[in-house]
Amino acid sequence: MSLSLATLGAILAMMAATYACRAGGYLLFTRIRPTPFLRSVLAYIPGGIFMSYVTPALVHGGLPSWIGAATTIAAMAITRSLVAGIFLGTAATWAVWLLR
C-alpha cells in the first residue's frame, strides 16, 4: 500500500481545516462572553450534529442499522455505559449483516 501525494495533501488540508475550526472557536470565546441565551442555544449543537449523521444512516441502512440502533439504545438504558452501547450496537449490526 502506498500513499499518493494527492491523498496526503487532502489529509493535511482536512487536518488544517479541523484545527482552524477548533482554534477559531476557542479564540472567539476568549474574546467575547456569550449570553445565557446563546449558551443554551450552543448546548443543543452536538445533538443536532449527531442526528445529522445518524438519520441518513438509519434511513438508508435498512434492517441491520435499525436493529443496531435499537440494541445501542437498549444497552445504554440498561448499562448506562456509552462503551457498552457502542460495542453491543455494532456487534448486533454486524451479526444481522452476517446472517442475511
N, CA, C and O atoms as a GROMACS GRO file, in nm:
protein
  400
    1MET      N    1   0.085  -0.116   0.000
    1MET     CA    2   0.000   0.000   0.000
    1MET      C    3   0.090   0.123   0.000
    1MET      O    4   0.188   0.130   0.074
    2SER      N    5   0.056   0.218  -0.083
    2SER     CA    6   0.134   0.341  -0.089
    2SER      C    7   0.041   0.461  -0.071
    2SER      O    8  -0.079   0.454  -0.097
    3LEU      N    9   0.100   0.569  -0.028
    3LEU     CA   10   0.025   0.691  -0.004
    3LEU      C   11   0.059   0.790  -0.114
    3LEU      O   12   0.175   0.830  -0.128
    4SER      N   13  -0.040   0.829  -0.192
    4SER     CA   14  -0.015   0.924  -0.300
    4SER      C   15  -0.003   1.065  -0.245
    4SER      O   16  -0.050   1.095  -0.135
    5LEU      N   17   0.059   1.148  -0.323
    5LEU     CA   18   0.077   1.288  -0.282
    5LEU      C   19  -0.057   1.360  -0.270
    5LEU      O   20  -0.074   1.443  -0.181
    6ALA      N   21  -0.151   1.328  -0.358
    6ALA     CA   22  -0.284   1.390  -0.351
    6ALA      C   23  -0.358   1.349  -0.223
    6ALA      O   24  -0.423   1.432  -0.160
    7THR      N   25  -0.347   1.222  -0.186
    7THR     CA   26  -0.411   1.175  -0.063
    7THR      C   27  -0.349   1.241   0.059
    7THR      O   28  -0.421   1.286   0.149
    8LEU      N   29  -0.218   1.248   0.062
    8LEU     CA   30  -0.150   1.314   0.174
    8LEU      C   31  -0.191   1.462   0.182
    8LEU      O   32  -0.214   1.514   0.290
    9GLY      N   33  -0.199   1.528   0.066
    9GLY     CA   34  -0.242   1.668   0.065
    9GLY      C   35  -0.383   1.686   0.117
    9GLY      O   36  -0.411   1.782   0.190
   10ALA      N   37  -0.474   1.594   0.079
   10ALA     CA   38  -0.612   1.601   0.127
   10ALA      C   39  -0.618   1.581   0.278
   10ALA      O   40  -0.692   1.651   0.347
   11ILE      N   41  -0.541   1.486   0.329
   11ILE     CA   42  -0.539   1.461   0.474
   11ILE      C   43  -0.486   1.583   0.548
   11ILE      O   44  -0.543   1.623   0.650
   12LEU      N   45  -0.380   1.642   0.498
   12LEU     CA   46  -0.323   1.760   0.564
   12LEU      C   47  -0.419   1.879   0.556
   12LEU      O   48  -0.429   1.956   0.652
   13ALA      N   49  -0.488   1.895   0.444
   13ALA     CA   50  -0.586   2.005   0.432
   13ALA      C   51  -0.701   1.986   0.529
   13ALA      O   52  -0.746   2.082   0.591
   14MET      N   53  -0.751   1.862   0.543
   14MET     CA   54  -0.860   1.837   0.639
   14MET      C   55  -0.812   1.859   0.781
   14MET      O   56  -0.887   1.910   0.864
   15MET      N   57  -0.687   1.821   0.810
   15MET     CA   58  -0.632   1.845   0.942
   15MET      C   59  -0.625   1.995   0.972
   15MET      O   60  -0.661   2.039   1.081
   16ALA      N   61  -0.578   2.072   0.876
   16ALA     CA   62  -0.568   2.217   0.894
   16ALA      C   63  -0.706   2.281   0.911
   16ALA      O   64  -0.722   2.370   0.994
   17ALA      N   65  -0.804   2.236   0.834
   17ALA     CA   66  -0.939   2.291   0.845
   17ALA      C   67  -1.000   2.259   0.982
   17ALA      O   68  -1.064   2.344   1.044
   18THR      N   69  -0.981   2.135   1.028
   18THR     CA   70  -1.033   2.096   1.159
   18THR      C   71  -0.968   2.178   1.270
   18THR      O   72  -1.036   2.227   1.360
   19TYR      N   73  -0.836   2.193   1.262
   19TYR     CA   74  -0.765   2.272   1.363
   19TYR      C   75  -0.811   2.418   1.361
   19TYR      O   76  -0.830   2.478   1.466
   20ALA      N   77  -0.829   2.473   1.242
   20ALA     CA   78  -0.872   2.613   1.230
   20ALA      C   79  -1.011   2.633   1.293
   20ALA      O   80  -1.034   2.734   1.360
   21CYS      N   81  -1.102   2.538   1.271
   21CYS     CA   82  -1.235   2.549   1.330
   21CYS      C   83  -1.228   2.544   1.482
   21CYS      O   84  -1.292   2.625   1.550
   22ARG      N   85  -1.151   2.451   1.534
   22ARG     CA   86  -1.141   2.440   1.681
   22ARG      C   87  -1.070   2.562   1.741
   22ARG      O   88  -1.118   2.620   1.838
   23ALA      N   89  -0.958   2.598   1.682
   23ALA     CA   90  -0.882   2.712   1.734
   23ALA      C   91  -0.962   2.841   1.721
   23ALA      O   92  -0.957   2.927   1.809
   24GLY      N   93  -1.037   2.855   1.610
   24GLY     CA   94  -1.119   2.973   1.592
   24GLY      C   95  -1.227   2.985   1.699
   24GLY      O   96  -1.254   3.094   1.748
   25GLY      N   97  -1.288   2.873   1.734
   25GLY     CA   98  -1.389   2.874   1.839
   25GLY      C   99  -1.331   2.913   1.973
   25GLY      O  100  -1.389   2.993   2.046
   26TYR      N  101  -1.216   2.855   2.006
   26TYR     CA  102  -1.152   2.891   2.133
   26TYR      C  103  -1.111   3.038   2.134
   26TYR      O  104  -1.130   3.108   2.235
   27LEU      N  105  -1.056   3.086   2.024
   27LEU     CA  106  -1.015   3.226   2.016
   27LEU      C  107  -1.136   3.319   2.028
   27LEU      O  108  -1.131   3.420   2.098
   28LEU      N  109  -1.244   3.284   1.959
   28LEU     CA  110  -1.364   3.366   1.964
   28LEU      C  111  -1.417   3.377   2.107
   28LEU      O  112  -1.452   3.486   2.152
   29PHE      N  113  -1.424   3.265   2.177
   29PHE     CA  114  -1.485   3.268   2.311
   29PHE      C  115  -1.388   3.315   2.419
   29PHE      O  116  -1.429   3.330   2.534
   30THR      N  117  -1.262   3.339   2.386
   30THR     CA  118  -1.175   3.408   2.481
   30THR      C  119  -1.193   3.559   2.468
   30THR      O  120  -1.159   3.634   2.560
   31ARG      N  121  -1.245   3.603   2.353
   31ARG     CA  122  -1.264   3.747   2.328
   31ARG      C  123  -1.403   3.796   2.369
   31ARG      O  124  -1.418   3.911   2.411
   32ILE      N  125  -1.504   3.711   2.357
   32ILE     CA  126  -1.640   3.753   2.391
   32ILE      C  127  -1.696   3.661   2.498
   32ILE      O  128  -1.653   3.547   2.513
   33ARG      N  129  -1.793   3.710   2.572
   33ARG     CA  130  -1.864   3.631   2.672
   33ARG      C  131  -2.006   3.608   2.621
   33ARG      O  132  -2.083   3.702   2.610
   34PRO      N  133  -2.041   3.482   2.590
   34PRO     CA  134  -2.176   3.457   2.539
   34PRO      C  135  -2.282   3.481   2.647
   34PRO      O  136  -2.258   3.458   2.766
   35THR      N  137  -2.396   3.526   2.604
   35THR     CA  138  -2.508   3.549   2.695
   35THR      C  139  -2.564   3.412   2.738
   35THR      O  140  -2.535   3.311   2.674
   36PRO      N  141  -2.642   3.410   2.844
   36PRO     CA  142  -2.703   3.282   2.885
   36PRO      C  143  -2.790   3.221   2.774
   36PRO      O  144  -2.793   3.099   2.760
   37PHE      N  145  -2.859   3.305   2.697
   37PHE     CA  146  -2.939   3.253   2.587
   37PHE      C  147  -2.851   3.184   2.482
   37PHE      O  148  -2.882   3.074   2.437
   38LEU      N  149  -2.741   3.249   2.444
   38LEU     CA  150  -2.650   3.191   2.346
   38LEU      C  151  -2.590   3.061   2.399
   38LEU      O  152  -2.574   2.964   2.323
   39ARG      N  153  -2.556   3.057   2.527
   39ARG     CA  154  -2.503   2.932   2.586
   39ARG      C  155  -2.606   2.819   2.576
   39ARG      O  156  -2.570   2.706   2.546
   40SER      N  157  -2.732   2.849   2.601
   40SER     CA  158  -2.834   2.745   2.593
   40SER      C  159  -2.855   2.698   2.450
   40SER      O  160  -2.879   2.580   2.426
   41VAL      N  161  -2.845   2.791   2.354
   41VAL     CA  162  -2.857   2.753   2.212
   41VAL      C  163  -2.739   2.664   2.172
   41VAL      O  164  -2.758   2.562   2.106
   42LEU      N  165  -2.619   2.704   2.211
   42LEU     CA  166  -2.499   2.627   2.175
   42LEU      C  167  -2.499   2.487   2.238
   42LEU      O  168  -2.434   2.396   2.186
   43ALA      N  169  -2.569   2.470   2.348
   43ALA     CA  170  -2.573   2.340   2.414
   43ALA      C  171  -2.645   2.235   2.329
   43ALA      O  172  -2.623   2.115   2.347
   44TYR      N  173  -2.730   2.279   2.235
   44TYR     CA  174  -2.804   2.185   2.150
   44TYR      C  175  -2.729   2.145   2.023
   44TYR      O  176  -2.771   2.052   1.954
   45ILE      N  177  -2.621   2.212   1.991
   45ILE     CA  178  -2.550   2.185   1.867
   45ILE      C  179  -2.495   2.042   1.859
   45ILE      O  180  -2.512   1.979   1.755
   46PRO      N  181  -2.430   1.987   1.963
   46PRO     CA  182  -2.378   1.850   1.949
   46PRO      C  183  -2.487   1.747   1.917
   46PRO      O  184  -2.464   1.658   1.836
   47GLY      N  185  -2.602   1.759   1.977
   47GLY     CA  186  -2.712   1.666   1.947
   47GLY      C  187  -2.761   1.679   1.804
   47GLY      O  188  -2.791   1.580   1.738
   48GLY      N  189  -2.768   1.802   1.756
   48GLY     CA  190  -2.810   1.825   1.618
   48GLY      C  191  -2.711   1.768   1.517
   48GLY      O  192  -2.749   1.709   1.416
   49ILE      N  193  -2.583   1.786   1.546
   49ILE     CA  194  -2.480   1.731   1.457
   49ILE      C  195  -2.486   1.579   1.459
   49ILE      O  196  -2.476   1.515   1.355
   50PHE      N  197  -2.501   1.520   1.577
   50PHE     CA  198  -2.510   1.375   1.588
   50PHE      C  199  -2.628   1.322   1.507
   50PHE      O  200  -2.614   1.223   1.434
   51MET      N  201  -2.742   1.387   1.518
   51MET     CA  202  -2.860   1.342   1.443
   51MET      C  203  -2.841   1.357   1.292
   51MET      O  204  -2.897   1.279   1.215
   52SER      N  205  -2.764   1.456   1.250
   52SER     CA  206  -2.740   1.473   1.106
   52SER      C  207  -2.655   1.360   1.050
   52SER      O  208  -2.659   1.335   0.930
   53TYR      N  209  -2.579   1.292   1.134
   53TYR     CA  210  -2.503   1.175   1.091
   53TYR      C  211  -2.586   1.047   1.101
   53TYR      O  212  -2.580   0.961   1.014
   54VAL      N  213  -2.662   1.035   1.208
   54VAL     CA  214  -2.735   0.911   1.234
   54VAL      C  215  -2.857   0.894   1.143
   54VAL      O  216  -2.881   0.784   1.094
   55THR      N  217  -2.932   0.999   1.121
   55THR     CA  218  -3.057   0.988   1.045
   55THR      C  219  -3.038   0.932   0.904
   55THR      O  220  -3.110   0.839   0.867
   56PRO      N  221  -2.946   0.985   0.824
   56PRO     CA  222  -2.928   0.925   0.690
   56PRO      C  223  -2.884   0.779   0.695
   56PRO      O  224  -2.925   0.699   0.611
   57ALA      N  225  -2.802   0.745   0.792
   57ALA     CA  226  -2.758   0.605   0.804
   57ALA      C  227  -2.874   0.514   0.837
   57ALA      O  228  -2.882   0.402   0.786
   58LEU      N  229  -2.965   0.560   0.922
   58LEU     CA  230  -3.082   0.479   0.954
   58LEU      C  231  -3.179   0.469   0.836
   58LEU      O  232  -3.237   0.363   0.812
   59VAL      N  233  -3.196   0.578   0.764
   59VAL     CA  234  -3.288   0.578   0.650
   59VAL      C  235  -3.241   0.484   0.541
   59VAL      O  236  -3.320   0.412   0.481
   60HIS      N  237  -3.111   0.485   0.514
   60HIS     CA  238  -3.058   0.405   0.404
   60HIS      C  239  -2.997   0.272   0.447
   60HIS      O  240  -2.964   0.190   0.362
   61GLY      N  241  -2.982   0.250   0.577
   61GLY     CA  242  -2.914   0.130   0.625
   61GLY      C  243  -2.999   0.006   0.632
   61GLY      O  244  -2.946  -0.105   0.634
   62GLY      N  245  -3.129   0.022   0.635
   62GLY     CA  246  -3.217  -0.093   0.639
   62GLY      C  247  -3.222  -0.162   0.775
   62GLY      O  248  -3.191  -0.102   0.878
   63LEU      N  249  -3.261  -0.288   0.772
   63LEU     CA  250  -3.281  -0.365   0.895
   63LEU      C  251  -3.158  -0.372   0.985
   63LEU      O  252  -3.172  -0.354   1.106
   64PRO      N  253  -3.038  -0.397   0.931
   64PRO     CA  254  -2.922  -0.404   1.022
   64PRO      C  255  -2.900  -0.275   1.100
   64PRO      O  256  -2.867  -0.279   1.219
   65SER      N  257  -2.919  -0.161   1.036
   65SER     CA  258  -2.899  -0.034   1.105
   65SER      C  259  -3.004  -0.012   1.213
   65SER      O  260  -2.973   0.037   1.322
   66TRP      N  261  -3.129  -0.047   1.184
   66TRP     CA  262  -3.236  -0.029   1.284
   66TRP      C  263  -3.216  -0.121   1.403
   66TRP      O  264  -3.238  -0.080   1.517
   67ILE      N  265  -3.175  -0.244   1.379
   67ILE     CA  266  -3.150  -0.337   1.490
   67ILE      C  267  -3.030  -0.289   1.571
   67ILE      O  268  -3.031  -0.296   1.694
   68GLY      N  269  -2.926  -0.241   1.503
   68GLY     CA  270  -2.811  -0.187   1.574
   68GLY      C  271  -2.846  -0.067   1.659
   68GLY      O  272  -2.800  -0.055   1.773
   69ALA      N  273  -2.927   0.024   1.605
   69ALA     CA  274  -2.968   0.142   1.681
   69ALA      C  275  -3.053   0.104   1.802
   69ALA      O  276  -3.034   0.157   1.911
   70ALA      N  277  -3.146   0.010   1.781
   70ALA     CA  278  -3.231  -0.034   1.893
   70ALA      C  279  -3.147  -0.103   2.001
   70ALA      O  280  -3.169  -0.082   2.120
   71THR      N  281  -3.051  -0.184   1.959
   71THR     CA  282  -2.963  -0.251   2.054
   71THR      C  283  -2.879  -0.150   2.130
   71THR      O  284  -2.859  -0.163   2.251
   72THR      N  285  -2.829  -0.049   2.062
   72THR     CA  286  -2.749   0.056   2.127
   72THR      C  287  -2.831   0.128   2.233
   72THR      O  288  -2.784   0.148   2.345
   73ILE      N  289  -2.953   0.166   2.198
   73ILE     CA  290  -3.039   0.237   2.294
   73ILE      C  291  -3.071   0.149   2.414
   73ILE      O  292  -3.066   0.194   2.528
   74ALA      N  293  -3.104   0.022   2.387
   74ALA     CA  294  -3.137  -0.069   2.497
   74ALA      C  295  -3.016  -0.093   2.586
   74ALA      O  296  -3.027  -0.092   2.709
   75ALA      N  297  -2.899  -0.113   2.525
   75ALA     CA  298  -2.778  -0.138   2.605
   75ALA      C  299  -2.741  -0.018   2.690
   75ALA      O  300  -2.701  -0.032   2.805
   76MET      N  301  -2.756   0.101   2.633
   76MET     CA  302  -2.724   0.221   2.711
   76MET      C  303  -2.825   0.244   2.822
   76MET      O  304  -2.789   0.292   2.929
   77ALA      N  305  -2.952   0.212   2.797
   77ALA     CA  306  -3.054   0.227   2.901
   77ALA      C  307  -3.031   0.130   3.015
   77ALA      O  308  -3.052   0.164   3.132
   78ILE      N  309  -2.988   0.009   2.982
   78ILE     CA  310  -2.968  -0.093   3.084
   78ILE      C  311  -2.838  -0.074   3.159
   78ILE      O  312  -2.835  -0.078   3.282
   79THR      N  313  -2.728  -0.052   3.085
   79THR     CA  314  -2.596  -0.047   3.148
   79THR      C  315  -2.551   0.094   3.187
   79THR      O  316  -2.462   0.109   3.270
   80ARG      N  317  -2.613   0.195   3.128
   80ARG     CA  318  -2.572   0.335   3.148
   80ARG      C  319  -2.426   0.356   3.106
   80ARG      O  320  -2.355   0.438   3.164
   81SER      N  321  -2.382   0.280   3.006
   81SER     CA  322  -2.244   0.286   2.961
   81SER      C  323  -2.240   0.314   2.811
   81SER      O  324  -2.296   0.238   2.732
   82LEU      N  325  -2.175   0.422   2.773
   82LEU     CA  326  -2.162   0.456   2.632
   82LEU      C  327  -2.081   0.349   2.558
   82LEU      O  328  -2.116   0.311   2.446
   83VAL      N  329  -1.975   0.301   2.620
   83VAL     CA  330  -1.890   0.199   2.557
   83VAL      C  331  -1.970   0.071   2.532
   83VAL      O  332  -1.960   0.013   2.424
   84ALA      N  333  -2.047   0.027   2.629
   84ALA     CA  334  -2.128  -0.094   2.612
   84ALA      C  335  -2.231  -0.074   2.500
   84ALA      O  336  -2.253  -0.164   2.420
   85GLY      N  337  -2.292   0.043   2.495
   85GLY     CA  338  -2.390   0.071   2.390
   85GLY      C  339  -2.329   0.066   2.252
   85GLY      O  340  -2.384   0.004   2.161
   86ILE      N  341  -2.213   0.130   2.236
   86ILE     CA  342  -2.146   0.129   2.106
   86ILE      C  343  -2.104  -0.013   2.068
   86ILE      O  344  -2.126  -0.056   1.956
   87PHE      N  345  -2.043  -0.084   2.162
   87PHE     CA  346  -1.995  -0.220   2.134
   87PHE      C  347  -2.110  -0.314   2.098
   87PHE      O  348  -2.103  -0.384   1.997
   88LEU      N  349  -2.214  -0.316   2.178
   88LEU     CA  350  -2.325  -0.407   2.154
   88LEU      C  351  -2.405  -0.368   2.030
   88LEU      O  352  -2.452  -0.456   1.958
   89GLY      N  353  -2.423  -0.239   2.005
   89GLY     CA  354  -2.493  -0.196   1.885
   89GLY      C  355  -2.418  -0.232   1.759
   89GLY      O  356  -2.478  -0.277   1.661
   90THR      N  357  -2.286  -0.214   1.760
   90THR     CA  358  -2.204  -0.252   1.645
   90THR      C  359  -2.206  -0.403   1.625
   90THR      O  360  -2.218  -0.450   1.512
   91ALA      N  361  -2.196  -0.478   1.734
   91ALA     CA  362  -2.198  -0.624   1.725
   91ALA      C  363  -2.333  -0.673   1.670
   91ALA      O  364  -2.336  -0.765   1.588
   92ALA      N  365  -2.441  -0.613   1.713
   92ALA     CA  366  -2.574  -0.652   1.663
   92ALA      C  367  -2.587  -0.622   1.514
   92ALA      O  368  -2.643  -0.702   1.439
   93THR      N  369  -2.537  -0.507   1.472
   93THR     CA  370  -2.544  -0.471   1.329
   93THR      C  371  -2.463  -0.569   1.246
   93THR      O  372  -2.511  -0.615   1.142
   94TRP      N  373  -2.344  -0.601   1.290
   94TRP     CA  374  -2.260  -0.698   1.217
   94TRP      C  375  -2.326  -0.835   1.212
   94TRP      O  376  -2.322  -0.903   1.110
   95ALA      N  377  -2.386  -0.874   1.325
   95ALA     CA  378  -2.450  -1.006   1.330
   95ALA      C  379  -2.564  -1.014   1.228
   95ALA      O  380  -2.578  -1.115   1.160
   96VAL      N  381  -2.645  -0.910   1.218
   96VAL     CA  382  -2.755  -0.910   1.121
   96VAL      C  383  -2.699  -0.913   0.979
   96VAL      O  384  -2.752  -0.984   0.894
   97TRP      N  385  -2.594  -0.838   0.952
   97TRP     CA  386  -2.533  -0.839   0.818
   97TRP      C  387  -2.481  -0.980   0.783
   97TRP      O  388  -2.497  -1.026   0.670
   98LEU      N  389  -2.420  -1.046   0.880
   98LEU     CA  390  -2.365  -1.180   0.855
   98LEU      C  391  -2.473  -1.284   0.837
   98LEU      O  392  -2.455  -1.378   0.760
   99LEU      N  393  -2.586  -1.269   0.906
   99LEU     CA  394  -2.693  -1.367   0.898
   99LEU      C  395  -2.783  -1.347   0.777
   99LEU      O  396  -2.863  -1.436   0.746
  100ARG      N  397  -2.774  -1.236   0.709
  100ARG     CA  398  -2.859  -1.210   0.592
  100ARG      C  399  -2.812  -1.285   0.472
  100ARG      O  400  -2.872  -1.274   0.365
   0.00000   0.00000   0.00000
